[in-house]
Amino acid sequence: MNQEMVAMAKLFGQEKRVRGFVSKRKVGLAVFLCILMLQELAMAQPIEREYWVNIHSQGAAWVLRINDLNVRSHNSTVQHSISYPISTNLKEGQNRLSFIFAPLLEDQAGYLIKDNETGEYIQAPKEDFWVDVSIEAINTRTHEKERINTLQLRYDMDSKELVDAHQNPANVNGEVVHQTEHLRTRGEFQLSSPYRMVFGNGQSLEAERVDMSFRVLDPIPNFHWVEDATPLEDTPRLRHELRQAYQNVYRLFEEGDSDAILREGEAMWDRAGLLVAGGKNAREYISSLPVGSQLVGLSNEPGELELLPLMLSDDSAEDSLEFMGDGRLVRILPTPIRWSYSEDSDRSHKLPVVFYRTASGEWRLATVAS
């Protein structure tokens, strides 16, 4: 295909010499389109690296986002460590890591302290708070790893301000790497406060937010919703329309219309298949997931999952909304679409979909967040 396009460009070049100025304009446009097609083909190739984030923290409840899309959350102050795949949260070029956290105070027995008047949990700079976040690229062929350190923070208890803390329990040698072959960062962070943090159960807390920029040099295509998603505002109309969007998607699962479900989520699942499954399309990607093929009705395995009733409150004003994507994506928490196993009601699966609204007022699936 690439050779044919190059030959086409050469053919247009010969035609340009014969037909003069008008042909020059047409030829220029054709060559430009060929270049764009070549670039698109190059971007559509699977990359040979998978990306992960490593999070170690103590002393705060938190939500981690990349490009303002939820990656993981932790709803207690106990020490916690986890690694999580983030390839689908990334794009080529500039990216943003956000650590949204609440340094909750405990009494001597370890219980969280509440304000007697407001009932809110009390927060303040803490000596035992620290966080260490790094990003890894792992070559899927050679298994070689490259890692950059992003956020390594604690509180300076004299100034009560956040400061860099390269040496911490997760990084005892104080190692700092800000540049590898495919990853770059300046190591500078920005603090925003206050910020509202929402957990998966719908509970929200006032929090602080720390952002840090980093660059990815792999040709990862941008998110499919970027050009179409419009800014959102929490209004009664938005809450009503968002409920309708959930009901429409739920109806497809209820009817077992796997083709329609795949069409709804094709863009996000195609991108996931490209980035984490060697270039599989949406159907192939979902079929390869242990539970995914059951959820969308592509298979009917033993121990069948049963779709639970849509879990929405009686009044949309009671819905706990979480906005992402710089205010252009939204979802309801707790996740309303869930399944349980017929033989074990304690085991369940959920589909934490996130929606966006187009300029024409259509609601579409943007991603599935954690």
C-alpha positions in Angstrom: 0.0 0.0 0.0 2.8 2.4 0.8 4.6 1.8 -2.5 1.3 2.4 -4.4 0.9 5.8 -2.7 4.5 6.8 -3.4 3.9 5.8 -7.1 0.7 7.9 -7.1 2.6 10.9 -5.7 5.2 10.5 -8.5 2.5 10.2 -11.1 1.0 13.5 -9.8 4.4 15.1 -10.0 4.7 14.2 -13.7 1.2 15.6 -14.4 2.1 18.8 -12.6 4.7 19.7 -15.2 2.2 19.4 -18.1 -1.0 21.0 -16.8 0.2 24.2 -15.2 -1.0 26.1 -12.2 -4.5 24.6 -11.7 -3.0 21.1 -11.8 -0.3 22.2 -9.3 -3.0 23.0 -6.7 -4.8 19.7 -7.3 -1.5 17.8 -7.2 -0.5 19.5 -4.0 -3.7 18.5 -2.4 -3.4 14.9 -3.6 0.2 14.6 -2.3 -0.9 16.2 1.0 -3.7 13.6 1.3 -1.3 10.8 0.5 1.1 12.0 3.2 -1.8 12.1 5.7 -2.8 8.5 4.7 0.7 7.3 5.1 0.9 8.9 8.5 -2.4 7.4 9.6 -1.2 4.0 8.5 2.0 4.4 10.4 0.1 5.4 13.5 -2.3 2.5 13.2 0.5 -0.1 13.6 0.7 -1.9 17.0 3.5 -0.6 19.2 6.0 -3.0 20.8 5.7 -1.5 24.3 3.2 -1.7 27.0 3.0 1.1 29.6 2.4 0.7 33.3 2.2 3.0 36.3 3.6 2.1 39.7 2.0 3.7 42.7 3.2 3.6 46.3 1.6 5.8 49.0 0.9 6.2 52.6 -1.2 8.7 54.7 -3.9 9.7 52.2 -6.9 8.5 50.2 -6.4 9.1 46.5 -7.4 8.9 42.9 -4.8 8.6 40.1 -5.6 10.0 36.6 -3.6 10.1 33.4 -4.8 12.7 30.8 -7.7 13.3 33.3 -8.9 9.7 32.9 -9.2 7.6 36.1 -6.6 4.8 36.5 -6.8 3.7 40.1 -8.1 4.8 43.5 -7.5 4.0 47.1 -10.0 5.0 49.8 -7.9 4.6 53.0 -4.7 6.1 54.5 -2.9 2.8 55.0 0.3 2.1 53.0 -0.6 0.8 49.5 1.4 -0.3 46.5 0.1 -1.3 43.0 1.2 -1.5 39.4 -1.5 -1.0 36.7 -1.5 -1.0 32.8 -2.0 2.5 31.3 -1.4 2.1 27.6 -5.0 3.0 26.7 -4.7 6.2 28.9 -1.8 7.5 26.9 -1.3 9.4 23.6 1.8 10.3 21.6 3.5 13.5 22.8 2.4 15.5 25.9 0.6 13.6 28.7 -0.5 14.6 32.2 -0.4 12.6 35.4 -2.7 13.8 38.2 -2.6 12.6 41.8 -5.8 13.7 43.6 -5.5 13.1 47.3 -6.9 13.8 50.8 -4.4 13.6 53.7 -7.0 12.5 56.3 -6.1 12.7 60.0 -6.5 9.8 62.4 -6.7 9.6 66.1 -4.4 7.5 68.3 -6.5 4.4 67.7 -6.2 4.9 63.9 -9.8 6.0 63.3 -10.4 8.9 60.9 -11.3 12.2 62.6 -14.5 14.1 61.7 -15.4 17.7 62.2 -18.2 17.8 64.8 -20.0 20.6 63.1 -19.8 19.7 59.4 -19.3 15.9 59.7 -16.5 16.1 57.1 -13.3 14.2 57.6 -10.5 16.5 58.8 -7.4 16.9 56.6 -4.1 18.6 57.1 -0.4 18.2 56.1 0.9 15.0 57.7 4.4 13.8 58.6 3.6 10.2 57.6 2.3 11.1 54.1 4.3 10.3 51.1 3.7 9.2 47.5 6.0 7.7 44.8 4.7 7.3 41.3 6.7 6.0 38.3 5.9 5.1 34.8 7.4 2.1 32.9 7.6 1.1 29.3 8.0 -2.7 28.8 9.1 -4.0 25.4 6.7 -6.9 24.7 9.3 -8.7 22.5 12.5 -8.3 24.6 10.9 -7.6 28.0 13.4 -4.8 28.5 12.1 -2.0 30.8 12.6 1.7 31.0 11.2 3.8 33.8 10.9 7.4 34.7 10.2 8.9 38.2 7.3 11.3 38.2 5.7 12.3 41.5 7.8 11.7 44.6 6.3 13.9 47.3 5.9 14.5 51.1 5.0 17.4 53.3 7.6 19.8 54.7 6.1 20.0 58.2 7.8 23.4 58.9 6.3 25.1 55.9 3.3 22.8 55.6 3.9 22.6 51.8 4.4 19.7 49.4 8.0 19.1 48.4 10.0 16.7 46.3 11.0 13.6 48.3 13.1 11.4 46.0 14.2 9.2 48.9 11.2 7.4 50.4 10.2 3.8 51.5 9.6 2.8 47.9 12.8 4.4 46.6 15.3 4.0 49.5 18.3 5.0 47.3 16.7 8.2 46.2 17.0 7.3 42.5 15.7 9.9 40.0 15.3 9.2 36.3 13.5 11.8 34.2 14.5 10.6 30.6 14.6 7.3 28.8 14.3 6.4 25.1 10.5 6.6 25.0 9.7 8.7 28.1 10.5 12.2 29.2 9.6 14.6 32.1 11.0 17.7 33.6 10.0 16.5 37.1 8.0 19.7 37.9 4.6 19.5 39.6 1.7 22.0 40.0 -0.7 22.0 43.0 -4.4 22.8 42.7 -6.6 23.1 45.8 -9.4 22.5 46.6 -10.6 19.7 44.3 -13.5 17.3 44.6 -12.5 13.7 44.6 -15.1 11.0 43.9 -14.7 7.3 44.8 -16.2 4.3 43.1 -19.0 4.0 45.8 -20.1 7.6 44.9 -18.7 9.1 48.1 -16.8 12.4 47.5 -14.2 14.3 49.5 -12.6 17.7 49.2 -9.0 17.0 48.1 -5.8 18.5 46.6 -4.6 17.8 43.1 -1.1 17.6 41.9 -0.4 17.5 38.1 2.8 16.6 36.3 3.5 16.6 32.5 5.5 13.9 30.7 6.0 12.9 27.1 5.6 9.6 25.3 7.6 9.2 22.1 5.7 6.1 20.8 3.2 6.7 18.0 0.1 6.2 20.2 -3.1 7.6 18.4 -5.1 10.2 20.3 -8.4 9.3 22.0 -11.3 8.9 19.5 -13.6 11.3 21.4 -11.2 14.3 21.5 -12.5 16.1 18.4 -16.2 15.5 19.1 -16.6 15.8 22.9 -18.2 19.1 24.1 -17.8 20.8 27.5 -20.2 19.5 30.1 -21.9 21.3 33.0 -23.8 19.7 35.9 -27.4 20.7 35.2 -30.8 18.9 35.6 -30.9 18.4 31.8 -27.4 16.8 31.7 -28.4 14.5 34.5 -31.6 13.5 32.6 -29.7 12.9 29.3 -26.9 11.0 31.0 -29.5 8.6 32.5 -31.0 8.1 29.1 -27.5 7.2 27.8 -27.1 4.6 30.4 -30.6 3.2 29.8 -29.9 3.0 26.0 -26.7 1.0 26.6 -28.3 -1.2 29.2 -31.1 -2.0 26.8 -28.6 -3.4 24.3 -27.2 -5.7 27.0 -30.7 -6.6 28.1 -31.7 -7.6 24.5 -28.4 -9.4 24.0 -27.6 -7.4 20.8 -23.9 -8.1 20.6 -23.5 -6.5 17.2 -25.1 -3.2 18.4 -23.0 -3.3 21.6 -19.8 -3.7 19.5 -20.8 -0.8 17.3 -21.4 1.4 20.4 -18.0 0.6 21.8 -16.1 -0.1 18.6 -13.8 3.0 18.7 -12.6 2.5 22.2 -12.2 -1.3 21.9 -10.4 -0.9 18.5 -8.0 1.4 20.2 -7.5 -1.0 23.1 -6.9 -3.9 20.7 -4.3 -1.8 18.9 -2.4 -0.8 22.1 -2.6 -3.9 24.3 -3.6 -6.8 22.1 -1.3 -6.6 19.1 -3.7 -4.9 16.7 -6.9 -6.8 17.3 -10.1 -5.2 16.2 -13.0 -4.5 18.7 -14.6 -7.9 18.2 -11.4 -9.8 18.5 -10.3 -7.8 21.5 -13.5 -8.4 23.4 -13.6 -12.0 22.5 -10.1 -12.5 23.9 -11.1 -11.2 27.4 -12.0 -13.9 29.9 -15.3 -12.2 30.9 -15.7 -9.6 28.2 -17.1 -12.0 25.6 -19.8 -13.0 28.0 -20.7 -9.5 28.9 -21.3 -8.4 25.3 -23.1 -11.7 24.5 -20.4 -13.2 22.2 -20.2 -16.4 24.2 -22.2 -18.3 26.7 -19.8 -20.0 29.1 -20.7 -22.3 32.0 -21.4 -20.2 35.1 -23.3 -17.7 33.1 -23.4 -14.1 34.2 -26.8 -12.6 34.8 -27.4 -8.9 34.1 -28.7 -7.1 37.2 -31.3 -4.4 37.1 -29.9 -1.0 36.1 -28.8 0.5 39.4 -30.0 4.1 39.3 -31.5 6.1 42.2 -35.1 7.2 42.2 -34.1 10.9 41.5 -31.4 12.0 39.1 -30.5 14.8 41.6 -29.2 12.1 43.9 -26.8 10.7 41.2 -23.1 11.1 42.1 -21.4 12.4 39.0 -17.7 12.2 38.2 -16.3 14.4 35.5 -13.2 13.6 33.6 -11.4 14.5 30.3 -11.1 18.2 31.4 -14.8 18.4 31.9 -15.9 16.7 28.6 -16.5 13.2 30.0 -18.9 12.1 32.7 -20.2 9.0 34.5 -22.5 8.0 37.4 -21.1 6.3 40.5 -21.5 3.6 41.7 -21.4 2.0 38.3 -25.1 1.3 37.3 -24.4 -1.6 34.9 -23.5 -4.8 36.7 -23.7 -8.6 36.3 -23.6 -11.4 38.9 -23.0 -15.1 38.7 -26.1 -17.2 38.9 -24.5 -19.7 41.3 -22.6 -17.1 43.4 -24.4 -13.8 44.0 -21.4 -12.4 45.9 -19.3 -12.4 42.7 -20.1 -9.7 40.2 -18.7 -7.7 37.3 -19.3 -4.1 36.4 -18.9 -2.0 33.3 -17.8 1.4 34.4 -18.5 3.2 31.1 -17.8 6.9 30.7 -19.8 9.1 28.2 -19.3 12.2 26.1 -21.8 14.4 24.3 -21.3 15.6 20.7 -22.2 19.1 19.4 -25.4 17.6 17.9 -26.4 16.3 21.4 -25.7 12.6 20.9 -24.3 10.7 23.9 -21.5 8.2 23.1 -19.1 5.9 24.9 -15.7 7.4 25.5 -13.9 4.8 27.6 -14.2 2.3 30.4 -12.5 3.7 33.5 -11.5 1.9 36.7 
